[in-house]
């Protein structure tokens, strides 16, 4: 991948653009916390060619939510499970919304368009 290719992917939520050091800095947490949620399989960072962990923006949002729960006193294993369930619920809602939009009659959609 060239530098131009990498630059173009920076808007991609799933692109592993952040090193562990930068992730720790952004989240205000520790490397141990990121390792712990990795061991709990909440997030699985990509590994660089040198074996270093790399995180995406999506993974950082997930980690931030887990940290929020842990900071409120939730054990890390429970926090990880809660975040996984919240993520699954959000995905199910998104899919349901797509099905609802797809199943609407064409005239119903047309009636909502500006004239």
NORLIN-V612929 format. One record per run of one state. SS is the DSSP state (~ for helix, > for strand, _ for the rest). FROM is the first residue (numbers start at 0). LEN is the number of residues. Records with the same first field share a line. If there is no record, write none. Layout:
BEGIN
SS->FROM-LEN, FROM-LEN
END
This chain:
BEGIN
_->0-2, 8-9, 27-3, 39-6, 47-5, 55-1, 71-4, 103-2, 111-4
~->2-6, 19-8, 30-9, 56-15, 75-28, 105-6
>->17-2, 45-2, 52-3
END
